[in-house]
Amino acid sequence: MNARTFFTSRAGLASTAAFVCLLWGSAFPFIKLSYPLLDIRPGEMSEQILFAGYRFFLASLMLWFFLILTRRPLRITRAALPALLQIGLFQTTLQYVLFYIGLSYSTGIQGSIISGSATFFSILLAHYLYSNDRMNTRRIIGLTLGFAGVLLASGTTGTLTFSFGLGEFALLASAFCNAFGGILAKNRAASFDTVYLTTYQMMIGSLFLLGFGAMGAGVAPFHFNGQALVYLLYLSFLSAAGFSLWNTLLSYNKVGRVSMYFFLIPVFGVLLSALLLHETLHKIVFIALLLVTAGIYIVNREKS
């Protein structure tokens, strides 16, 4: 079975997308565990962006070594540079700068809910950009169920209060950059190797994150012990593996089929936070997971 056959099969798509969302969902508790060890406080946005820069730069190095091991092209060509700059700008730099700005002016609950809007942006962009990836009744039903599941999962971590200001606007813009970066990666994957694209877009994007963070926090304000270093390496690994696999799925499948799985991220985040941070786990989270799963199934099921 070749890569295309596996990643386009129902089982291959579902297992890979769920695994990626599990990895990304685990980022929330591991970031929370890392911050106290490095003395990063809630309002210290420069330190948070700098830490993200460390994470994504290490992730790009992991993928760079993977390129060497698999004997893939390493040289950044003039033809590839525009694509790398565009994807790096949207999928790494803007997404995470806006995300941290948004969180500093908003709540974690609103952050997880609004981050789920990346699914809406992805499917909406696909509707206008691809003639074979249009919105339909099944997708509307699936989106409704998926977002209801995200609301339920997020509502278990505190009181659901909604407002709209700078923080919420930045989070929405972050979700849009995430969706648009995925579209760019899908389009460019026809011309370049997916892992090659992911490696260098992440490296370029992380350099901008490091620059933004260093302007406010300095280049090396953190003191790493063994535990903090292990957490950083794991966060780098999940970024390297997650973005490579996700961009590969997008290159082989319709955006609408893949993007529905975004709804699993906050649900996994709540489940893993309960396990790793010993936060209270409400039974309603399992109803949320059921709703999200039902939404994904409806969007991806074959027409009768």
N, C-alpha and C positions, 0 to 999 in steps of 0.2 A: 504494500500500500504506500503510495507516494504522499507527499505533504499535502498537496491540493485535495486528494481524495479524503484524507483524514480530517482536515480542518473544515471541509464543506459538508461532511457527514453530520447527521443529527447528533450522534453520540460524541463525535470529536469536537464539534462546536460547543455543545453544552458542557462537556467536562473541562475543556480548556478555558472557556469564558468563566465558568464557576470557580475554577482554580485561581484565575487571575483576580477575580473579585474577592476571593478569600484572602489572597496576598494583600491586595490594596486595603481591604477591611482591617487587616491586622496592623496596618500602618498607624491607625489612630491610637490604640493602646501603647504601641512601642514608642511613638513620639511622646506620649504623656509620661512614659517611664523614663525616657531620656532627659527630658527637660530638668527635673529636679537634680539629676546627677551632674548636669552641666551648669546649674544655677541659671537656667533660662526662665524668666518670669513671664506671666501672661501678657503684660503690656510691652515686652521688649521685642518689637517687630523686627528690628535690624538683626538681632541675634537669631531669631527664628528663620529669617530669610537666609542668613549666612549658614546656619545648620543645614537647611535645605540644599544650599549650594554644595556643601561638603558631600551630602548624600548623593546628589545626582552626578557630581563629578566622579566619585568613586564608582557609581553604577556604570558610567560610561567607560571607565578603565576596565571594569569586569568584562564588559561586552567587547572592548578592544582586544583583550587577551583571548576571548572566544573567537574573534575574527582570525587571530593568528593561529590558534589551534586548529581551526577548520579550513585554514589556507584560503581565506576569502580576501578580496581586494582591501587594501588599507589606505591607499593614497586618496586624499580629497581632491577630486578633479574640478576643473572649472565648470564643467557641466552640472556637477552635483551640488556645488556651493549654494546657488540660490535656493534649492529645495531644503538643504540643511539649515540655512538661516531662517527660512520661513517656518519650517516645522519646529525648530528649536525655539523661535520667538513665541509661538502660540502654545505648543504642547508642554514646554518647560518654563520659560521665563515669565511670560505674562500670566499664565495660569496660576503659578504659585505665588508671584508677587501680589496679584489681586486677591488670591485666596487668603493670604496672611493679613493683608490690609482689611479684608472683609471680616475675618474672625476677630480682629482687634476692636472692631466697632459693632460686633454682633454677638450672638450667643452660639454655643456649640450646637444646640438643637437646630437653630435656624440655618447654621452652616451645613449640617448634614442633610436637611430638607432641600435647601436651595441647590446643593451640589447635585442632587438627583435630577435637577432640571437639565443637566448635560444630555440626558436621554432625549428630552423633548427637542433640544437644539439639534442634536444629531439627526433625528428622524425628520425634523422640519427642513434642515439643510439638504438631506438626501432627497426629500420630496421635490425640491426645486432644481437640484443638480443632476439627478439620475432619472431617466424616463422609466426605468424598470424597478424603481424603489419608491413608489408613490404611497401616500397616506391612504388608508382604507378603514372600513368599519372595524375589522379585527384589530388593527393597530390602535385605534382610538379606545376600544374596550381594554386592550392589554395595557396601554399607558395609564388608563384610569385605575385599574387594579394595582398596577405597580406603584403608582404614586400614593395610593391609599395605604399600601404596605409600608412605604417609607414614612408616611405621617404617623402610623401606628408605632413603628419601631422607634422613631425619634421622640415620640411623646412619652416613652417610658423613662426617659432620662431627666425629666423635669416638667414644668408647666409649659404648655404650648401657648406662647404669646407671640403675636405677629406685629411687626412694624416694618416700615420701609424707609431707609435712609442711605447714607453713604456706604455703610457696611453691607447692606443687602444688595445694593447696586454693584459693589465690587465682587460679591460672591456670584451674582448672576453673570457678570462679565467674565469671571474665572471659568464658570461652567461653559460659557459660549466658546472661550478660547480652547478649552479641553475638546469640545465637540469639533470645532473648526480645525484644530491641529490633527485630529484623527482623520478628517476628510482629506486634508493635505497629504497625510502619510499614505492614505489609500491610493490617492491619485498618483503619487510619486513612486509607489511600490511597483508600478508597471514598468518603470525604467531602471530602478535600482534595487539592490538586495535590501530586504526589510531590516535585517539586523545591522547592516551597514548604515542605513538611514537612522535607525534608532540610536546607534552608538554615537554618531557625530552630531546629531541634533541635540542629544542630551548633553554632550560635552560642551557644545557652543552655548546652549541655554544655561547650563550650570555656571559657566564663566560670568555671564551677566548677573546671575543670582549672587555669586561670590562678590562681584563688584558692588552691587546694591547693598548687600549686608555689611561689607567691609567699610563702606562710607560712614556707617553709624556705629559699628561695633568693633572695628579694627579687623585685622586679618586673622588673628589667632587668639581670641579671648577665652577659649574653653580649655579646661584641664580634664583630659580624658583619663579615667581609670579603666580597668579591664572590662568591667560590665558595660560602661558607656560605649566603649569601642565595639564590643560585640553587638550592641543594639544598633549602632551606626552601620556596621557591616551588613546586618540583616536588613535594615531599611534600604541600603544600597542594592542588595541582592533582589529584594522584592520589586524595586523600581526597574532594575535591569531586566529581570525575567518578565515582569508584568507588562511593561511597554512593548517589549519585543514580541511576546505572544499576542498581545492585543492588536498591535499593528499588523501582525501576520494574519489574524482572523479577519481584520478589515480588508486586507488585500485580496482575500479569497471569497468573501461573502458580501451580501448586501448590508449596508450600514444599519438599516432598520432591524435586521435579525440579530446583529451583534450588540447594538447599543442598548437593547432592552435589559441586558444583564447588568448594566450600571446600577439598577435598582437594588441589586444584591449587596452592594458595597456597604451602605449604612446599616443594613440588617446584620451582616457579618461583623461590622464594627461594634455594634451593640453586644452581640453574642460574645465576641472575643474580649471586649472590655469587661464584661461580667466575669469571664474566666481568668483573665490576667490581672485586672485591677480590682477584682473582688467587688465590683459594683452590683447593685441589686438587679436581678434578671426577672422581669415580669413575664407572666405566661402569654401576654398579648403579643410578645415578640414572635412567638411561633405562629400566631394567626397572621402577623405581618409577613413572615416568610412564606406562608401558604398563599397569600394574596399575590406577592411578587412572583412566585413560581407559576401561579395560574396565569398571570399576565404574560410572562415569558412564553408559556406553552401556547397561549392563544395566538400570539404574534408569529410564532415559529411553526405552528402546525401546518401541515399540507392542506390545501383546499380539497374538500370532498368532491 
